[in-house]
């Protein structure tokens, strides 16, 4: 099954287009299929730049993922033992 790049609309996309048409084009059109091995270098670069995150966000990602699994019961605790007599 091949991926199809369809035109879509959202409030965030509309806001980005209103702010900067170049940023909108680079983010949603030039970066498309930038993950492919044979993609042109310009497309790969646009895709990589689109995926960049700020350092505090990147550093906090493991904490966020751990807190999510902890809230879903992913945290293990020891079973209570009966006291020895």
PLY file of the C-alpha trace (Angstrom):
ply
format ascii 1.0
element vertex 85
property float x
property float y
property float z
element edge 84
property int vertex1
property int vertex2
end_header
0.00 0.00 0.00
1.54 3.30 -1.09
1.28 6.51 0.90
-0.73 9.22 -0.78
-0.14 12.88 -0.05
-3.60 14.40 0.14
-4.54 18.00 0.72
-5.87 18.50 4.24
-6.86 21.45 6.39
-6.62 22.22 10.09
-6.57 25.32 12.25
-2.84 24.90 12.93
-2.04 24.51 9.22
-4.14 27.56 8.41
-2.32 29.57 11.09
1.09 28.52 9.75
0.08 29.43 6.18
-1.14 32.83 7.40
2.13 33.47 9.27
4.61 32.26 6.65
3.80 30.60 3.33
7.43 29.46 2.91
7.43 27.65 6.26
4.12 26.00 5.35
5.52 24.78 2.02
8.74 23.47 3.57
6.91 21.68 6.39
4.04 20.08 4.52
5.17 19.73 0.91
8.93 19.77 0.50
9.47 17.50 3.54
7.02 14.91 2.17
8.83 11.60 1.52
12.07 13.08 2.85
12.42 9.86 4.89
12.94 7.77 1.74
16.41 6.52 0.92
16.39 7.85 -2.65
14.86 11.25 -1.83
16.72 14.31 -3.12
19.04 15.95 -0.56
16.90 19.09 -0.37
13.85 17.00 0.56
15.82 15.00 3.15
17.11 18.21 4.72
13.60 19.70 4.91
12.34 16.49 6.56
15.18 16.47 9.10
14.61 20.13 9.98
10.89 19.47 10.39
11.66 16.74 12.95
14.05 18.83 15.07
13.02 19.53 18.65
14.30 22.02 21.19
16.79 20.62 23.70
14.51 20.90 26.77
11.77 19.00 24.91
14.20 16.32 23.79
15.69 15.97 27.26
12.27 15.67 28.91
10.91 13.03 26.51
12.03 9.98 28.58
10.42 11.46 31.71
7.18 12.12 29.86
7.01 8.62 28.43
7.70 7.08 31.85
5.03 9.14 33.52
2.52 8.06 30.86
3.24 4.36 31.34
3.15 4.80 35.11
-0.33 6.30 34.94
-1.53 3.32 32.86
-0.46 0.76 35.39
2.89 -0.01 33.76
4.65 0.46 37.08
5.41 -2.75 38.95
5.48 -3.12 42.69
6.37 -6.02 44.93
3.56 -8.18 46.20
2.87 -7.84 49.91
4.10 -10.77 51.96
2.48 -12.15 55.07
4.58 -11.48 58.19
6.62 -14.41 59.50
5.62 -15.78 62.89
0 1
1 2
2 3
3 4
4 5
5 6
6 7
7 8
8 9
9 10
10 11
11 12
12 13
13 14
14 15
15 16
16 17
17 18
18 19
19 20
20 21
21 22
22 23
23 24
24 25
25 26
26 27
27 28
28 29
29 30
30 31
31 32
32 33
33 34
34 35
35 36
36 37
37 38
38 39
39 40
40 41
41 42
42 43
43 44
44 45
45 46
46 47
47 48
48 49
49 50
50 51
51 52
52 53
53 54
54 55
55 56
56 57
57 58
58 59
59 60
60 61
61 62
62 63
63 64
64 65
65 66
66 67
67 68
68 69
69 70
70 71
71 72
72 73
73 74
74 75
75 76
76 77
77 78
78 79
79 80
80 81
81 82
82 83
83 84
